[in-house]
Every structure is written in C-alpha cells, then in structure tokens.
Amino acid sequence: METINIGYAAMLMLYALMVVPVLISVFLGLGTVKRILIAMIRMTVQLGAMGLYLDYLFRFNNAWVNIGWVLLMIAIANITVNRNTGLRTLRLFLTIMLGLTVSAFFVIIIFIFIAIRPEPFYDARYLIPISGMVVGNCMRANTIALERFFSSVRKNEKEFLTYLLMGATLREAALPYIREAVRPALAPQLATMATLGLVSLPGMMTGQILGGSTPIVAIKYQIGIMIAIFTAITLTTVLNLLMSLKIAFNDYSILRRDFFKQQYR
C-alpha cells in the first residue's frame, strides 16, 4: 500500500490556508504577519532542503554518512541548548555534547540493534528519523533543565551557600535544585505519554499508518519510541546537570560569575 502523493496544485491550496491566520493577525492587530510569513518561508526552504538530502541519504545509505548525520544533529542541538540557556557556550559546549551523545546513542543503539534490527543496521530509513526524534526531545529537555537549575541557584544563592556552610558537599547542596530542574524537563513528555491515543494520534504512529503499516505495528513503534525518548531525556538532563557542576562552580563550590553571558552581582 503506497502513500497517496500530494500534487503541487494541492500544495498550493494548502499554502492558501495560511491566509486565514494572516487575516486574523491583521484584523486583531497582533503584529505577527511578518513572523508568520518568515516562518512559512523558512519551514518550506528547510524542509525542502532536508527532503532532498534525506532522499540522497536513503539512496546512498552509507554507514559513515548516516552516523555522521546523527552526530551533526547532536552538535546542532548542543549549539541550540547553549544559545538558549544564557550560559557561556565554550564552557558548557563539550559537557552538553558528551551528555547528549551518550544518552542519545544509548537508547538509539538499543532501539535499532535490539528492538528493530534492520538490515543493514545503519539503514537511514530507521536511523535518521528515530535519532531525530530522540535528539530533538533531548535538546528541549536540556534547555529547560539547565535554564531552570542555574536560574534557581542564582535566585536562591544565600540558601545554597547555607547548605555549604552546614557541611554539605557541592552535589548535596545542588541536589534540591537538580530535582527542581529535572521535574519540569520531564513533565511535557510525561503528559504526552499519559494522553497518547486519547487526545490525538502521535506523529510516528500516524506516519506509519499513512505509510501502509498496520495499526498494531504502528502502535508498537510508537510505544517503543516514547520509552526511548523518555529514557534519553532523563539520562541527558541528569548527566548534564551533574557534569556542569564541575565547570560552573569554583574550588570553593561557589557559582562562577563568568559562567553566565549576563553578569550578576
């Protein structure tokens, strides 16, 4: 069963739907027309380029090229996390890169080599989409966890120092703030897992059904990828928070002022 192709005329009709949000923005004075148009153009260009490149990847299907693409996705996710957390990029780059790589490859290897076992094992049709879903979710979780942790420590620095004065080690003093950071990082994924199949059909399952898979097979894949994603984001947030302690705090367990892009007193 082949997926029904969408013709170019039909695509133009779908693009025409964007007139609705544009008109609403104009009518309500939201001031988002420019952002809507830029977002639509960027989406088209980026996905178009991605489609052409993925078509090449699927045809060429070389192990080193596929793994290299996964590493590139991790590097881009790493840069995005650093840029969005307000922390010094050079200080945190290698730490986040290591945490992302270890966590992502841990679940990807289990999912690919043990659960699916495609032939060949590096088949781009499986490796690239699954890696993209895992890495993308790890990126969002890391951004939330790191931003929440360091903003919380800065906001409650007197409390943090009190823990240290009472004899706590750096890790012991940081543990309450790590908990406070990890919970919101995991919350979106937990909410998604709890409502799967009730509120909406998830993307991977929908794509597989449209691609001709039976609902049962699609459900198995969806459950597997949700477990893999949740495991990966839990690992990467905890790993990166723990590893960041060594570079974000000095020898006296005091938070470094120069660790942040914006200095504070």
C-alpha positions in Angstrom: 0.0 0.0 0.0 1.6 3.2 -1.2 1.1 6.6 0.4 -1.1 9.0 -1.6 1.1 11.7 -3.1 0.1 15.3 -2.7 0.3 17.2 -6.0 1.7 20.7 -6.5 -1.7 22.2 -7.1 -2.9 20.6 -3.8 0.1 22.0 -2.0 -0.8 25.5 -3.3 -4.3 25.1 -1.8 -2.8 24.1 1.5 -0.5 27.1 1.4 -3.6 29.2 0.8 -4.9 28.2 4.3 -2.2 30.5 5.7 -4.4 33.4 4.5 -6.7 32.6 7.5 -4.1 33.3 10.3 -2.7 36.2 8.4 -6.1 37.9 8.1 -6.8 37.2 11.8 -3.5 38.7 12.7 -4.3 41.8 10.6 -7.9 42.1 12.0 -6.8 41.8 15.6 -3.6 43.8 15.2 -1.4 41.0 16.5 1.6 42.3 14.6 2.6 38.7 13.6 2.1 38.8 9.8 5.9 39.2 9.2 6.7 36.4 11.6 4.1 34.2 10.0 5.4 34.7 6.5 9.1 34.3 7.6 8.2 31.1 9.5 6.4 29.7 6.5 9.2 30.5 4.1 11.8 29.1 6.5 9.8 26.0 7.0 9.4 25.4 3.3 13.1 26.0 2.5 14.4 24.0 5.4 12.1 21.0 4.9 12.7 21.2 1.1 16.4 21.0 1.6 16.0 18.3 4.2 13.8 16.3 1.9 16.4 16.5 -0.9 19.2 15.5 1.5 17.3 12.7 3.1 16.4 11.3 -0.4 20.2 11.2 -1.1 20.8 9.6 2.3 18.2 6.9 1.7 19.6 6.1 -1.8 23.3 6.2 -0.8 22.7 4.6 2.6 26.3 4.6 3.8 27.1 3.8 7.4 29.6 6.6 8.0 27.4 9.2 6.3 24.4 8.2 8.3 26.3 8.2 11.6 27.9 11.5 10.7 24.4 13.0 10.1 23.3 11.8 13.6 26.4 13.5 15.1 25.7 16.6 13.2 22.1 16.7 14.6 23.6 16.3 18.1 26.0 19.1 17.5 23.3 21.4 16.3 21.1 20.5 19.3 24.1 21.2 21.5 24.6 24.7 20.0 20.9 25.4 20.4 20.9 24.5 24.0 23.9 26.7 24.7 22.4 29.6 22.9 19.0 29.4 24.7 20.2 28.9 28.3 22.1 32.2 28.8 25.3 30.3 29.7 28.8 30.6 28.3 28.9 28.5 25.2 32.6 27.5 25.3 32.5 26.4 28.9 29.4 24.2 28.5 29.7 23.0 24.9 31.8 19.8 25.5 29.8 18.9 28.6 26.4 19.1 26.8 27.8 17.4 23.7 29.0 14.5 25.8 25.8 14.1 27.8 23.7 14.4 24.6 25.8 11.9 22.7 26.0 9.3 25.4 22.2 9.5 26.2 21.1 9.6 22.6 23.3 6.7 21.4 22.5 4.6 24.4 18.8 4.5 23.5 19.3 4.6 19.7 21.5 1.5 19.9 19.0 -0.4 21.9 16.1 0.7 19.7 17.9 -0.1 16.4 20.1 -3.1 17.3 17.8 -4.9 19.7 14.2 -3.9 19.0 14.0 -3.2 15.3 17.2 -4.9 13.9 17.0 -3.6 10.3 19.2 -4.9 7.5 21.6 -3.2 7.3 21.8 -2.0 10.9 22.6 1.6 9.7 19.6 1.8 7.4 18.9 5.5 7.0 15.1 5.0 6.9 15.2 3.9 10.5 18.4 5.5 12.0 17.8 9.1 10.8 14.1 9.6 11.8 14.5 7.8 15.2 17.7 9.7 16.0 16.0 13.0 15.1 13.1 12.4 17.4 15.4 11.3 20.3 17.9 14.2 19.8 15.1 16.8 19.3 13.4 15.9 22.6 16.8 15.8 24.4 17.5 19.3 23.2 14.3 20.7 24.6 14.6 18.9 27.9 18.2 20.1 28.4 17.3 23.6 27.6 14.6 23.6 30.3 16.7 21.7 32.9 19.8 23.8 32.6 18.0 27.1 32.5 15.8 26.2 35.5 18.8 24.8 37.5 21.1 27.8 37.2 18.4 30.4 37.5 17.2 28.7 40.6 20.7 28.6 42.2 21.2 32.2 41.3 17.9 33.2 42.8 18.4 31.2 46.0 22.2 31.7 46.3 22.0 32.5 50.0 20.1 29.3 50.7 22.6 27.4 48.6 25.5 28.8 50.5 23.8 28.0 53.8 23.8 24.3 52.8 27.5 24.5 52.1 28.2 26.3 55.4 26.3 23.5 57.2 28.8 20.9 55.8 27.0 19.8 52.6 29.1 18.8 49.6 28.6 20.6 46.3 26.5 17.7 45.0 24.4 17.5 48.2 23.8 21.3 48.1 22.8 21.2 44.5 20.5 18.2 44.7 17.3 20.1 45.6 17.9 22.4 42.7 18.6 19.5 40.4 15.3 17.9 41.4 13.6 21.3 40.8 15.1 21.4 37.3 14.6 17.8 36.2 10.9 17.7 37.0 9.8 20.4 34.5 12.1 19.0 31.9 10.4 15.6 32.1 6.8 17.0 32.6 5.9 17.6 28.9 7.0 14.1 27.9 5.1 12.6 30.8 2.0 14.5 29.9 2.3 13.4 26.3 2.7 9.7 27.3 -0.3 9.9 29.6 -2.6 11.2 26.9 -1.4 9.2 23.9 -4.4 7.9 21.9 -6.9 9.9 23.9 -6.3 13.5 22.8 -4.6 12.8 19.4 -2.7 10.3 17.4 1.1 10.7 17.8 3.2 11.7 14.8 5.2 8.5 14.4 2.1 6.3 14.6 0.2 8.5 12.1 3.1 8.5 9.7 3.4 4.7 9.8 -0.3 4.2 9.2 -0.2 6.6 6.3 2.8 4.7 5.0 0.9 1.4 5.0 1.8 -0.2 8.3 -1.0 -1.9 10.3 -2.2 -0.1 13.4 -0.7 -2.7 15.7 2.8 -2.4 14.2 2.4 1.4 14.3 1.4 1.3 18.0 4.5 -0.9 18.8 6.8 1.6 17.2 5.1 4.5 18.9 5.3 2.9 22.4 9.0 2.0 21.7 10.0 5.5 20.6 8.2 7.1 23.6 10.0 4.9 26.0 13.3 5.6 24.2 12.7 9.4 24.3 11.8 9.5 27.9 14.8 7.4 28.9 17.1 9.6 26.8 15.8 12.9 28.2 16.0 11.6 31.8 19.6 10.5 31.2 20.8 13.6 29.4 19.3 16.1 31.8 20.7 14.4 34.9 24.1 13.7 33.3 24.5 17.3 32.1 23.4 18.9 35.3 25.8 16.7 37.3 28.7 17.3 34.9 28.1 21.0 34.8 28.7 21.3 38.5 32.4 20.8 37.8 32.7 23.7 35.5 30.0 26.1 36.9 31.3 26.2 40.4 34.8 27.0 41.7 37.0 25.1 44.1 35.1 26.5 47.0 31.7 25.4 45.5 30.8 29.0 44.7 28.9 29.6 41.4 31.2 31.3 38.9 30.0 34.8 37.9 31.7 34.4 34.5 29.7 31.3 33.7 26.8 33.4 32.5 26.6 35.6 29.5 25.0 38.3 31.5 26.9 39.2 34.7 25.2 39.5 38.0 26.1 40.6 41.5 
